[in-house]
Amino acid sequence: MSETASDTVEWQLKPGDQIERKALHSKFGGRTQGGIGPSAKTPNVFVFTDPVAGEKHGYYDDWMPDGRFHYSGEGQYGDQRMISGNASILNHQAEGRALRVFQGARGTVTYRGEFTVDQENPWYSADAPETNDGPLRKVIVFRLNPVDTAPQEPATKLGRLLVSHPNQVDELPLERNESETTFVNPNQEPYEADRKEARLVKAFADYLTSSGHQSGRQRILPPGESRPLFTDLYAKGLGLLIEAKGSVTRENIRMAIGQLADYSRFVDHTVRAILLPSEPREDLLALAKTQECAVIWPEGKGFISTNPKALPSGKF
């Protein structure tokens, strides 16, 4: 970066100080809009974050249990790439720039301190929706180490979850209606299919209870991941791991097979089963069988399954 007379502007803000964003850029340079503003006027990269607004869209920019400040990169559509502002964060030390984080994006912003990108693990990938609740895509999340401020307790929903439940697999009651969407796309309203799945799971759980088998679900945090996974139902006494779907389409069967394969890496089980509202057509039953997945659906006052081991003894 070429040096100018403005490079000698002394940095005077301390963590907790407030300043108008326009005044900040007038004095130190950098873009007046957007979340990342590398300056050509002074050796700084400015980062702006709004945790409350970001959390609604699957961004959890704040302190995490590892003592680092996690910050989501820029790029509203498609998979984020390590270019432009994202590259300026990654390379700020090599370019001789200080990385300075502010809370707020417009008007008066609060200086949170100087940070450096972690050298060993500078960033990781996570899922989040495109702007305006678009499809899920890959986002870049930077790990930032504090320079002039002490790490704080996590304040986001995800941060608090990771602190209170550090285990890879946690047991949950069925009443906890959290799902992957809760943390990946929390602004999304439940679809009718989600409500159908919930009713179907409750009906099957009640059926198991009447047969003397308790059920629940798991929250799973795979190694290296930052967003938890959630099973639909697990009956430990039967070794039964279930993924429910609200309709019997091929797309849903395919998705359920993949989800069960994912969850089964972490949950001890003897039977994987897809819970459906009715019997699917023959080819979809054959597809599930080739992937060693049983299929369960309601019949009369009970349920029927392609694998007797997926139901309580004597209940067919």
C-alpha positions as CSV (number, residue, x, y, z in Angstrom):
1,M,0.0,0.0,0.0
2,S,1.5,3.3,-1.0
3,E,2.0,5.7,1.8
4,T,0.7,9.3,1.9
5,A,0.7,12.1,4.4
6,S,-2.6,10.9,5.7
7,D,-1.0,7.6,6.9
8,T,0.3,9.5,9.9
9,V,-3.2,10.2,11.3
10,E,-3.1,8.9,14.8
11,W,-5.7,6.4,16.0
12,Q,-7.3,7.7,19.2
13,L,-10.5,5.6,19.7
14,K,-10.6,3.2,22.5
15,P,-13.0,0.2,22.9
16,G,-16.4,1.5,23.9
17,D,-15.9,4.9,22.3
18,Q,-18.7,6.1,19.9
19,I,-18.4,8.0,16.6
20,E,-20.5,9.0,13.7
21,R,-19.6,6.6,10.8
22,K,-19.4,9.6,8.4
23,A,-16.9,11.3,10.7
24,L,-14.9,8.0,11.0
25,H,-14.5,7.7,7.3
26,S,-13.8,11.4,6.8
27,K,-10.8,11.2,9.1
28,F,-9.5,7.7,8.4
29,G,-10.9,6.7,5.0
30,G,-12.7,3.5,4.0
31,R,-16.0,2.8,2.4
32,T,-19.0,4.6,3.9
33,Q,-21.4,1.8,3.3
34,G,-21.3,-2.0,3.7
35,G,-19.8,-4.2,6.4
36,I,-16.2,-4.2,5.4
37,G,-14.3,-1.0,4.6
38,P,-10.5,-1.2,3.8
39,S,-9.0,2.2,3.8
40,A,-6.6,3.6,1.1
41,K,-6.1,6.7,3.2
42,T,-4.8,5.0,6.5
43,P,-3.5,1.5,7.3
44,N,-6.9,0.2,8.6
45,V,-9.6,-2.2,7.6
46,F,-12.9,-1.3,9.2
47,V,-15.5,-4.0,10.0
48,F,-19.1,-3.1,11.0
49,T,-21.5,-5.6,12.6
50,D,-25.1,-5.5,13.8
51,P,-25.6,-8.7,15.9
52,V,-29.3,-8.2,16.4
53,A,-30.1,-7.7,12.7
54,G,-27.6,-10.3,11.6
55,E,-28.9,-13.1,13.9
56,K,-32.3,-12.9,12.1
57,H,-30.5,-14.0,8.9
58,G,-28.3,-16.7,10.3
59,Y,-25.2,-14.4,11.0
60,Y,-23.8,-14.8,14.5
61,D,-21.2,-12.0,14.6
62,D,-20.0,-11.9,18.2
63,W,-17.8,-13.6,20.8
64,M,-17.8,-17.4,20.7
65,P,-16.8,-19.9,23.4
66,D,-13.3,-20.2,21.9
67,G,-12.6,-16.6,23.1
68,R,-12.5,-15.2,19.6
69,F,-14.8,-12.8,17.8
70,H,-16.5,-14.6,14.8
71,Y,-17.4,-12.3,11.9
72,S,-19.3,-13.3,8.7
73,G,-17.9,-12.1,5.4
74,E,-19.5,-10.0,2.7
75,G,-21.4,-11.1,-0.3
76,Q,-25.2,-11.2,-0.4
77,Y,-25.9,-13.7,-3.2
78,G,-24.3,-17.0,-4.0
79,D,-21.4,-18.6,-2.2
80,Q,-19.1,-16.0,-0.6
81,R,-15.6,-15.9,-2.1
82,M,-12.3,-14.7,-0.6
83,I,-12.2,-11.5,-2.7
84,S,-12.6,-7.8,-2.1
85,G,-13.5,-7.0,1.6
86,N,-13.1,-10.6,2.6
87,A,-9.6,-10.7,1.2
88,S,-8.8,-7.5,3.0
89,I,-9.6,-9.1,6.3
90,L,-7.7,-12.3,5.6
91,N,-4.6,-10.4,4.5
92,H,-4.7,-7.3,6.8
93,Q,-1.5,-8.3,8.7
94,A,0.5,-9.0,5.5
95,E,-0.6,-5.6,4.2
96,G,0.3,-3.8,7.4
97,R,-3.3,-2.8,8.2
98,A,-5.0,-2.8,11.6
99,L,-8.3,-4.6,11.7
100,R,-10.9,-2.5,13.7
101,V,-14.4,-3.7,14.6
102,F,-17.4,-1.5,15.2
103,Q,-20.9,-2.3,16.4
104,G,-23.5,-0.7,14.2
105,A,-23.6,-0.1,10.5
106,R,-24.9,3.4,10.1
107,G,-25.2,6.6,12.1
108,T,-23.4,6.4,15.5
109,V,-21.2,3.3,15.7
110,T,-19.4,1.9,18.8
111,Y,-15.7,0.8,18.6
112,R,-15.3,-2.7,19.8
113,G,-11.5,-2.8,19.5
114,E,-8.6,-3.9,17.3
115,F,-8.4,-7.6,16.2
116,T,-6.2,-9.8,14.2
117,V,-7.2,-12.8,12.1
118,D,-6.3,-16.1,13.8
119,Q,-3.2,-17.3,12.0
120,E,-3.8,-21.1,12.4
121,N,-7.5,-21.1,11.7
122,P,-8.4,-17.8,10.1
123,W,-11.9,-18.7,8.8
124,Y,-14.4,-21.5,8.3
125,S,-17.5,-22.1,6.2
126,A,-21.1,-22.0,7.4
127,D,-24.6,-22.1,5.8
128,A,-26.8,-19.0,5.7
129,P,-29.5,-17.7,3.4
130,E,-29.1,-15.2,0.6
131,T,-30.4,-11.7,1.2
132,N,-34.2,-11.4,1.2
133,D,-34.6,-15.0,2.5
134,G,-33.1,-16.6,-0.6
135,P,-31.6,-20.1,-0.9
136,L,-28.9,-21.3,1.4
137,R,-25.3,-20.8,0.4
138,K,-21.8,-20.9,1.8
139,V,-20.7,-18.0,3.9
140,I,-17.2,-17.2,5.2
141,V,-16.8,-16.7,9.0
142,F,-13.6,-15.2,10.3
143,R,-12.0,-16.0,13.6
144,L,-10.7,-12.8,15.1
145,N,-8.3,-12.5,18.1
146,P,-8.7,-9.4,20.3
147,V,-5.7,-7.0,20.6
148,D,-6.8,-4.3,23.1
149,T,-10.0,-5.8,24.7
150,A,-10.8,-8.9,26.7
151,P,-13.0,-11.7,25.4
152,Q,-16.6,-11.5,26.5
153,E,-19.3,-14.1,27.2
154,P,-21.2,-15.1,24.0
155,A,-24.4,-13.1,23.6
156,T,-25.9,-14.6,20.4
157,K,-28.4,-17.5,20.5
158,L,-25.8,-19.8,18.9
159,G,-23.0,-18.6,21.1
160,R,-25.1,-19.3,24.3
161,L,-26.1,-22.7,23.0
162,L,-22.4,-23.7,22.4
163,V,-21.5,-22.6,25.9
164,S,-24.3,-24.4,27.6
165,H,-24.1,-27.6,25.6
166,P,-20.5,-28.3,24.7
167,N,-21.0,-32.0,24.0
168,Q,-21.0,-33.4,20.5
169,V,-24.4,-35.1,21.1
170,D,-27.1,-33.8,23.6
171,E,-30.4,-35.4,24.5
172,L,-33.5,-33.2,24.0
173,P,-37.2,-33.6,24.8
174,L,-39.5,-33.7,21.8
175,E,-41.1,-30.5,23.0
176,R,-37.9,-28.6,22.0
177,N,-39.0,-27.8,18.5
178,E,-35.6,-26.5,17.4
179,S,-34.3,-27.5,14.0
180,E,-31.4,-26.8,11.7
181,T,-33.5,-23.9,10.3
182,T,-33.6,-22.4,13.8
183,F,-29.9,-21.5,13.6
184,V,-29.2,-21.5,9.8
185,N,-32.3,-19.5,8.6
186,P,-34.1,-18.3,11.8
187,N,-36.1,-15.7,9.9
188,Q,-37.9,-18.4,7.9
189,E,-41.5,-19.1,8.9
190,P,-42.4,-22.8,9.3
191,Y,-43.9,-24.4,6.2
192,E,-47.1,-26.4,6.4
193,A,-44.9,-29.5,5.7
194,D,-43.0,-28.7,8.9
195,R,-46.3,-28.6,10.9
196,K,-47.4,-31.9,9.3
197,E,-44.0,-33.5,10.3
198,A,-44.4,-32.2,13.9
199,R,-47.9,-33.7,14.2
200,L,-46.7,-37.0,12.7
201,V,-43.8,-37.2,15.1
202,K,-46.0,-36.5,18.1
203,A,-48.5,-39.2,17.0
204,F,-45.7,-41.8,16.6
205,A,-44.1,-40.7,20.0
206,D,-47.5,-41.2,21.7
207,Y,-47.8,-44.6,20.0
208,L,-44.4,-45.6,21.4
209,T,-45.2,-44.3,24.8
210,S,-48.4,-46.4,24.9
211,S,-46.2,-49.4,24.2
212,G,-43.8,-48.6,27.0
213,H,-41.0,-47.0,25.0
214,Q,-39.8,-43.4,25.7
215,S,-38.5,-41.2,22.9
216,G,-36.7,-37.9,22.5
217,R,-34.3,-36.3,20.0
218,Q,-30.7,-35.3,19.8
219,R,-28.8,-32.1,19.1
220,I,-25.6,-32.9,17.2
221,L,-22.6,-30.6,16.7
222,P,-20.2,-32.3,14.2
223,P,-16.5,-31.6,14.7
224,G,-15.4,-28.4,13.1
225,E,-19.0,-27.3,12.5
226,S,-20.6,-24.2,14.0
227,R,-24.3,-25.0,13.4
228,P,-26.0,-27.9,15.2
229,L,-28.1,-30.7,13.6
230,F,-31.3,-32.0,15.1
231,T,-32.8,-35.5,14.8
232,D,-36.6,-35.8,14.6
233,L,-37.1,-38.7,17.0
234,Y,-35.0,-41.3,18.7
235,A,-36.2,-44.3,20.7
236,K,-33.2,-45.6,22.6
237,G,-34.9,-48.8,23.8
238,L,-35.5,-49.8,20.2
239,G,-32.3,-48.3,18.8
240,L,-34.6,-46.4,16.4
241,L,-33.4,-43.3,14.6
242,I,-36.2,-41.5,12.7
243,E,-36.4,-38.7,10.2
244,A,-40.0,-37.6,9.5
245,K,-41.4,-36.0,6.3
246,G,-44.8,-34.4,5.7
247,S,-45.4,-35.9,2.3
248,V,-44.4,-39.0,0.3
249,T,-42.6,-37.3,-2.7
250,R,-39.4,-38.7,-4.1
251,E,-37.6,-35.5,-3.1
252,N,-38.6,-36.0,0.5
253,I,-37.5,-39.7,0.5
254,R,-34.1,-38.7,-0.9
255,M,-33.7,-36.0,1.6
256,A,-34.6,-38.2,4.5
257,I,-32.1,-40.9,3.4
258,G,-29.4,-38.3,3.4
259,Q,-30.3,-36.8,6.7
260,L,-30.4,-40.2,8.4
261,A,-27.0,-41.0,6.9
262,D,-25.7,-37.8,8.4
263,Y,-27.2,-38.2,11.9
264,S,-26.3,-41.9,12.1
265,R,-22.6,-41.1,12.1
266,F,-23.1,-39.7,15.7
267,V,-26.1,-41.5,17.2
268,D,-25.9,-45.2,18.2
269,H,-28.8,-47.1,16.5
270,T,-29.9,-50.4,15.1
271,V,-32.6,-49.2,12.8
272,R,-32.9,-46.1,10.6
273,A,-36.4,-45.2,9.6
274,I,-38.3,-42.7,7.5
275,L,-41.7,-41.7,9.1
276,L,-44.3,-40.7,6.5
277,P,-48.0,-39.8,6.6
278,S,-48.9,-42.6,4.2
279,E,-47.5,-45.5,2.3
280,P,-45.2,-44.4,-0.5
281,R,-45.2,-45.9,-4.0
282,E,-43.3,-49.1,-4.7
283,D,-40.2,-47.6,-6.2
284,L,-39.7,-45.3,-3.3
285,L,-40.0,-48.2,-0.9
286,A,-37.4,-50.0,-2.9
287,L,-35.1,-46.9,-2.8
288,A,-35.3,-46.8,1.0
289,K,-34.6,-50.5,1.2
290,T,-31.4,-50.2,-0.9
291,Q,-30.2,-47.6,1.6
292,E,-31.0,-49.8,4.6
293,C,-33.8,-47.5,5.7
294,A,-37.1,-48.7,7.1
295,V,-40.3,-46.9,6.2
296,I,-43.1,-46.3,8.8
297,W,-46.6,-44.9,8.2
298,P,-49.9,-44.8,10.1
299,E,-52.5,-47.5,9.6
300,G,-55.7,-47.6,11.5
301,K,-55.0,-46.7,15.1
302,G,-51.4,-47.7,14.9
303,F,-48.4,-47.8,12.5
304,I,-46.9,-50.2,10.0
305,S,-43.3,-50.6,9.0
306,T,-41.3,-52.3,6.3
307,N,-39.0,-53.5,9.1
308,P,-40.6,-55.1,12.2
309,K,-37.6,-54.0,14.3
310,A,-38.7,-50.4,13.9
311,L,-41.9,-51.0,15.9
312,P,-42.5,-52.2,19.5
313,S,-42.8,-56.0,19.8
314,G,-46.3,-57.1,18.9
315,K,-47.4,-53.8,17.4
316,F,-48.1,-54.1,13.7
